[in-house]
Amino acid sequence: MRPLRRLCLLVLALAPPLHAADLTVDVGHGPKTYTTAQLLARGDAREVAIPADVAFKRAMRYRAVPLKSLLEGVSADDTLQFVASDGFAAQIPAALIVQAQGSEAWLAVEDPAHPWPTLAEIKGDAGPFYVVWTHPEAMKVGPEQWPFQLASIRRQPSVAQRFPATLPDPSQKPGSPVQRGFLVFQHTCFACHTLNGQGDAKLGPDLNVPHSPTEYLREDLFRAYIRDPQSLRHWPQARMPGFDRKALSDQDLDDLLAYLRHMAGRKAGP
């Protein structure tokens, strides 16, 4: 048995750390790959304290790199797509990151030697890469703009350019409830859901075809579902978070519903 035991120990010694991984960043100059070890060893990496972490719902500390330092050449007018290994795909305006006014985005990097706690929400790991924010309230950074299990970052054309079937009717003027709701939809829903078959997310159902939830849910029930999904459908494996008034104001919710009701009359095939 001794030779077999030695072989097992050798295999374990040579195996890569369980949570070590690569992050791909492509902002228009070709993809660049960063390893866990490279990011942890960067000169601009530092300890960052997050008093109210969105994923873990408690105070956390991370070894992190300023996110904008990985985004050379990105302008404030760009749109950045953050894709997680589970299919979550957040579209974040680059201005939030490169023109920070009080808030700052960080790429938290999980050290394989000191793994993060298990994330109760998914009964799994949030690592190896996670976008966290210091002072998120300064720029109204929403919970969907904290992607974890991050696999890649890409510069993309705007949502309006890539997914025209999500656009409201041109008759809806800028600043109208429907147009404001379209922005809310992009920040809170589009990371998990498609609409009219368009979008990159793979987690939740389409929000317009074959039916909009505004067509089969009473408005009071739909509002309750957005605030607390488990209050309407108890499902232990559910992934959708609730959006309290801090994450989604009553006005934002009104605007979101106005957009979804409007788009129920603008269906397009998936």
Backbone torsions as a table, in degrees:
resi	resn	phi	psi	omega
1	MET	NA	-23.1	-175.0
2	ARG	-61.6	-45.3	178.4
3	PRO	-57.8	-40.3	179.4
4	LEU	-64.1	-41.6	-179.8
5	ARG	-63.5	-42.2	178.3
6	ARG	-61.5	-40.4	-179.9
7	LEU	-63.2	-43.4	179.2
8	CYS	-61.8	-42.8	179.4
9	LEU	-64.6	-36.9	179.3
10	LEU	-65.9	-44.1	179.0
11	VAL	-60.1	-44.1	179.3
12	LEU	-64.2	-37.7	-179.1
13	ALA	-68.1	-34.4	-177.3
14	LEU	-86.9	-15.9	-177.5
15	ALA	-67.7	142.7	177.6
16	PRO	-68.5	155.8	177.4
17	PRO	-56.2	146.2	-171.5
18	LEU	-58.6	-40.0	-172.7
19	HIS	-103.6	3.3	176.6
20	ALA	-66.2	139.2	-175.7
21	ALA	-158.6	-179.9	179.8
22	ASP	-116.1	147.9	173.1
23	LEU	-118.4	128.9	178.4
24	THR	-100.7	127.0	178.3
25	VAL	-121.6	124.2	179.4
26	ASP	-133.5	103.9	-178.4
27	VAL	-112.9	25.3	173.7
28	GLY	110.4	-2.7	-179.9
29	HIS	-114.4	19.9	-174.0
30	GLY	96.0	148.7	-177.4
31	PRO	-68.1	143.1	175.8
32	LYS	-125.3	136.2	-176.8
33	THR	-108.8	132.1	176.7
34	TYR	-115.9	131.4	175.9
35	THR	-91.2	161.9	175.7
36	THR	-54.6	-47.1	-177.5
37	ALA	-62.0	-42.1	179.8
38	GLN	-62.3	-43.2	-177.6
39	LEU	-68.8	-40.9	179.4
40	LEU	-65.0	-28.3	-176.0
41	ALA	-90.9	-3.3	-177.7
42	ARG	-61.7	147.8	179.7
43	GLY	-67.5	-24.4	-179.8
44	ASP	-94.5	5.2	175.3
45	ALA	-72.0	142.2	-179.4
46	ARG	-153.8	169.4	175.6
47	GLU	-80.8	129.8	-178.8
48	VAL	-123.1	131.4	178.0
49	ALA	-98.8	129.7	177.9
50	ILE	-117.6	105.8	-174.2
51	PRO	-65.3	-34.9	-177.1
52	ALA	-133.8	81.5	-175.9
53	ASP	-70.9	133.9	-176.6
54	VAL	-68.5	-43.1	-176.6
55	ALA	-75.2	-46.7	-174.5
56	PHE	-90.1	-12.2	176.6
57	LYS	57.5	38.7	175.4
58	ARG	-164.1	175.8	177.7
59	ALA	-69.4	138.9	-180.0
60	MET	-138.9	158.0	172.3
61	ARG	-126.2	139.7	-176.7
62	TYR	-135.1	153.7	162.8
63	ARG	-86.7	121.2	-170.1
64	ALA	-143.3	158.5	179.5
65	VAL	-117.3	138.2	175.4
66	PRO	-57.0	123.1	-173.4
67	LEU	-61.6	-37.1	-177.4
68	LYS	-64.5	-21.0	179.2
69	SER	-70.5	-14.9	177.7
70	LEU	-97.8	2.7	-171.0
71	LEU	-120.3	43.0	-178.0
72	GLU	-59.2	130.9	178.9
73	GLY	93.5	-7.3	179.6
74	VAL	-80.2	135.4	178.3
75	SER	-105.2	166.1	-177.4
76	ALA	-64.4	-22.0	-178.9
77	ASP	-83.3	-7.5	-176.8
78	ASP	-77.8	161.8	171.7
79	THR	-114.1	133.4	179.7
80	LEU	-111.7	135.4	178.5
81	GLN	-107.1	125.9	179.4
82	PHE	-111.0	113.5	-175.1
83	VAL	-109.4	126.7	178.9
84	ALA	-95.5	162.6	-177.4
85	SER	-67.2	-17.5	-178.9
86	ASP	-95.2	4.3	178.7
87	GLY	102.3	-8.5	174.9
88	PHE	-63.6	134.6	-177.3
89	ALA	-140.1	100.0	-176.9
90	ALA	-94.5	134.3	174.1
91	GLN	-100.6	115.4	-176.4
92	ILE	-119.8	126.2	175.7
93	PRO	-59.2	129.9	-177.6
94	ALA	-61.3	-25.8	-179.3
95	ALA	-58.5	-32.4	179.0
96	LEU	-61.6	-27.8	-174.5
97	ILE	-99.0	-46.0	-172.9
98	VAL	-90.2	-14.8	176.0
99	GLN	-123.0	46.4	-175.4
100	ALA	-58.9	132.4	177.4
101	GLN	-125.4	76.6	180.0
102	GLY	106.1	-39.1	175.7
103	SER	-94.1	151.4	174.8
104	GLU	-140.0	132.9	179.7
105	ALA	-91.2	138.0	179.7
106	TRP	-129.3	145.9	171.4
107	LEU	-96.8	104.6	176.7
108	ALA	-76.7	135.5	-176.0
109	VAL	-120.8	123.2	-179.3
110	GLU	-78.4	123.9	177.0
111	ASP	-81.5	119.0	-179.4
112	PRO	-55.5	-27.3	179.7
113	ALA	-78.1	-16.8	-179.7
114	HIS	-138.3	71.8	-174.7
115	PRO	-64.4	152.0	176.8
116	TRP	-72.5	162.9	176.5
117	PRO	-63.5	160.1	173.6
118	THR	-67.4	139.0	180.0
119	LEU	-87.2	112.9	-173.9
120	ALA	-59.6	-34.9	-176.2
121	GLU	-57.6	-37.5	-178.0
122	ILE	-117.0	3.0	-176.7
123	LYS	51.8	41.6	-178.6
124	GLY	-155.2	-158.6	-172.2
125	ASP	-101.8	142.2	175.5
126	ALA	-86.7	-14.1	-175.7
127	GLY	-84.5	-175.5	8.7
128	PRO	-88.2	-9.8	-178.7
129	PHE	-130.4	141.2	-172.1
130	TYR	-151.0	127.9	177.2
131	VAL	-85.2	119.0	178.8
132	VAL	-122.4	161.3	-174.9
133	TRP	-129.9	138.3	167.6
134	THR	-95.8	137.6	-178.3
135	HIS	52.6	52.0	-177.3
136	PRO	-62.7	-25.6	-177.6
137	GLU	-65.0	-24.2	-176.9
138	ALA	-63.0	-33.9	-179.6
139	MET	-119.5	19.2	176.7
140	LYS	53.4	48.2	177.5
141	VAL	-72.7	125.9	-176.8
142	GLY	-88.3	166.6	-177.4
143	PRO	-64.2	-26.1	178.9
144	GLU	-77.2	-3.7	178.3
145	GLN	-101.6	24.2	173.9
146	TRP	-120.9	61.0	-175.6
147	PRO	-68.2	131.1	174.6
148	PHE	-111.3	177.6	-172.6
149	GLN	50.8	38.0	-173.4
150	LEU	-67.5	134.8	-179.7
151	ALA	-114.7	-33.2	-177.4
152	SER	-155.1	155.3	173.9
153	ILE	-128.5	129.7	-179.9
154	ARG	-135.0	142.5	169.2
155	ARG	-81.3	132.4	-175.8
156	GLN	-132.5	157.4	167.7
157	PRO	-60.8	166.3	-178.3
158	SER	-62.5	160.4	177.3
159	VAL	-57.7	-40.7	-179.5
160	ALA	-61.4	-37.1	179.4
161	GLN	-73.8	-41.5	-175.9
162	ARG	-78.3	-33.9	-171.8
163	PHE	-130.4	70.8	-175.3
164	PRO	-63.3	-22.8	-179.9
165	ALA	-71.8	-7.3	176.7
166	THR	-91.8	-6.1	-174.3
167	LEU	-76.4	140.9	171.5
168	PRO	-67.1	166.7	175.8
169	ASP	-58.0	138.6	-179.1
170	PRO	-58.4	-19.2	179.0
171	SER	-69.2	-16.6	178.2
172	GLN	-76.5	114.7	-173.2
173	LYS	-75.4	151.3	174.6
174	PRO	-55.2	136.7	-178.7
175	GLY	89.1	-6.1	176.8
176	SER	-72.6	160.2	178.6
177	PRO	-55.2	-37.4	-178.9
178	VAL	-67.4	-44.3	179.2
179	GLN	-68.0	-38.6	175.2
180	ARG	-63.5	-39.2	178.9
181	GLY	-64.7	-32.7	176.4
182	PHE	-62.0	-39.8	177.0
183	LEU	-66.5	-42.2	177.4
184	VAL	-60.7	-43.1	178.3
185	PHE	-56.8	-44.8	-179.2
186	GLN	-62.2	-37.4	-175.0
187	HIS	-82.5	-27.6	-171.6
188	THR	-116.0	-28.5	-172.6
189	CYS	-109.8	-34.2	-168.9
190	PHE	-69.6	-15.7	178.7
191	ALA	-69.4	-23.9	-177.0
192	CYS	-119.8	-21.9	-172.8
193	HIS	-120.7	150.7	166.7
194	THR	-95.6	169.5	173.3
195	LEU	-142.6	130.2	-173.6
196	ASN	54.9	33.3	178.1
197	GLY	76.7	2.8	-177.4
198	GLN	-109.8	143.1	-179.4
199	GLY	134.7	166.7	-176.8
200	ASP	-100.0	-15.5	-173.3
201	ALA	-69.2	152.8	-178.6
202	LYS	-131.5	14.7	-173.9
203	LEU	-95.2	-46.2	-173.9
204	GLY	-113.0	172.1	-179.4
205	PRO	-73.2	163.6	174.6
206	ASP	-65.8	142.3	-175.4
207	LEU	-98.3	14.2	176.2
208	ASN	-143.1	-27.8	179.5
209	VAL	-123.5	138.9	-1.4
210	PRO	-73.1	-18.5	179.7
211	HIS	-139.2	145.4	171.6
212	SER	-79.1	144.4	175.7
213	PRO	-60.1	-21.6	176.2
214	THR	-69.2	-14.4	-179.5
215	GLU	-91.1	-20.6	-176.7
216	TYR	-125.1	0.3	174.9
217	LEU	-120.2	134.9	170.6
218	ARG	-58.5	147.5	-175.2
219	GLU	-59.8	-39.7	-178.8
220	ASP	-65.3	-36.3	178.4
221	LEU	-71.2	-38.1	179.5
222	PHE	-65.5	-42.0	177.1
223	ARG	-61.3	-43.2	179.5
224	ALA	-64.0	-38.1	-179.6
225	TYR	-64.3	-41.0	179.3
226	ILE	-66.9	-39.4	179.7
227	ARG	-69.2	-41.0	-177.0
228	ASP	-153.3	91.9	-176.3
229	PRO	-55.2	-34.1	-177.7
230	GLN	-70.9	-15.4	178.4
231	SER	-73.4	-19.5	-179.0
232	LEU	-106.8	-38.4	179.2
233	ARG	-136.2	109.7	179.2
234	HIS	-83.0	116.2	-176.2
235	TRP	-146.5	105.4	-174.9
236	PRO	-56.7	-29.9	-177.6
237	GLN	-89.3	5.2	-177.4
238	ALA	-61.8	141.7	-179.5
239	ARG	-106.1	-18.4	-175.5
240	MET	-69.6	126.7	176.9
241	PRO	-81.4	161.5	170.5
242	GLY	-84.6	153.8	178.9
243	PHE	-115.4	102.7	177.9
244	ASP	-76.7	-179.9	-175.1
245	ARG	-69.8	-19.7	175.0
246	LYS	-72.8	-36.6	179.7
247	ALA	-83.4	-31.9	-176.1
248	LEU	-146.3	105.1	-177.1
249	SER	-67.3	164.7	177.0
250	ASP	-60.3	-38.0	178.2
251	GLN	-64.7	-43.0	177.6
252	ASP	-61.7	-40.0	179.2
253	LEU	-66.1	-41.6	175.5
254	ASP	-57.0	-45.5	-178.4
255	ASP	-66.7	-40.1	178.3
256	LEU	-60.5	-45.1	179.0
257	LEU	-64.7	-36.1	176.6
258	ALA	-61.6	-42.4	177.9
259	TYR	-64.3	-47.0	-177.6
260	LEU	-65.6	-39.4	176.0
261	ARG	-62.7	-41.9	178.7
262	HIS	-62.4	-45.1	-176.7
263	MET	-71.5	-19.5	175.4
264	ALA	-61.1	-23.2	176.0
265	GLY	-95.5	7.6	-179.4
266	ARG	-131.0	53.8	-177.6
267	LYS	-74.5	145.9	174.5
268	ALA	-136.8	152.6	-178.3
269	GLY	-66.4	145.0	178.0
270	PRO	-68.0	NA	NA
